[in-house]
Amino acid sequence: MEVRARWSYASISPQKLRLVCDQVRGLGAEQALVVLEYMPQKGARIVHKLVESALANAENNLDLERSNMVVKTIYADGGPMLKRFKAGARGRYKPRKKRTSHVTVILAEREG
């Protein structure tokens, strides 16, 4: 049985989120929460909330045990960019791309 949770339009670049996602991929859900709790990155708070949400979905919607869940798949895709500019020297401008992300977590039951 698989359970998924998704966070769309997170205001952080997907490159930064992928570094956090790589740390918890394949871990047990409870262990992933402990790892994420002590990471200093902003993306760790986003992924922590997402794993919590997926666990709540598993418990409430499908009556699955929290301790039997494993992070099967986790990935961060790019979302739309806000294109802004900042004034530069000598009348020029410097473009800024404020990136957003779509993060997906899929939890599965541990086999055995």
N, C-alpha and C positions, 0 to 999 in steps of 0.2 A: 504494500500500500504506500502510495506517495502523497505527500502533502506539500503544497507550494504557497509561497508568499512573495509579494512583489512590491517594490517601492519605486514609483515613477517620479521623474523630475527632481531627483535629489540634487541639491546645489553643490556638487563637488565633481571634479573631473573623474572620468572612468579609470584613468591611469592610476590615480591615487587609491581608488576603491579596489582595483584589482590586486594591489599589494596586500591589502587586508584580507581579501577573499582567498588568496593563495595560502594564508596561514591557517584557515579553518576548514579547508576542503578535505573531506574524508574523515574528519573527527566525529566523535559522538556529539550530539547536540548539547548535552550538559557540559561536556569538556570544552566545546567551542565557546559557550557563554563565559566560562571562567577565563579562557585565553583572551577573549575580546574585552572583558572587563578591565584588564590590566594593560591594554595597549593604549598608548597616548594619542594615536591618530584620531582625527575627526571621523574618518570613515568607519572606525571601529564602533562608534556609538550607533551609526546608522545600521551596520550589519548586526549588531547586538539586538537592536529593536526588531529587526526583521526575523532573526532566528527565534526570538521570543514569540513573535506573532505566528510564525509557522508552528511552533510547539503548541500554542493555544488553539490553533486550527485543528491540530491532530487530536488534542484532548477533547475539545468540545464538539467538533463535528463528526469525528470518526471513532471516538472512544479508544484511542491508542495510548499506550503507556509512554510517558515522557522519557523514561530511562532507556527505552528500546530504540530511540530515534537516532539516526546518523545523518550528517550533512552529505547527501549524495552528490548534489550539483549546486554550485553557486557561481554566478557570473554577473559582471557589470557591463552593460552595453551603453553606448553613447546616446544621449538625448539631444534635444535641440540646443543650439548655442545662441546666447544673447550677444549680438555684435554691438559693441560700444567703442568709443574712441576717447583718447585723452590728448589734450593739447601738447604738442612737442615744441622744441626750440625752432626759432626762425619761421613761425607761421605754419609749421607742418603739424600733422596729427599722427598719433600712434594707435593703431587698432588694438582692441582688447576683445578676446573671445571668452565669455563667461560660460563655461561648459556645464552641462547637466548630465545626469546618469539615470539609467533604469537598472535596478538591481533585482535579481531573482534568486531565491533560495528554494531548493527542493530537498525535503527530508524524506528518508525512507526508513522502513523498519529494519532493524538489525537482524541478519539471518542467524538461525540457530537458536 
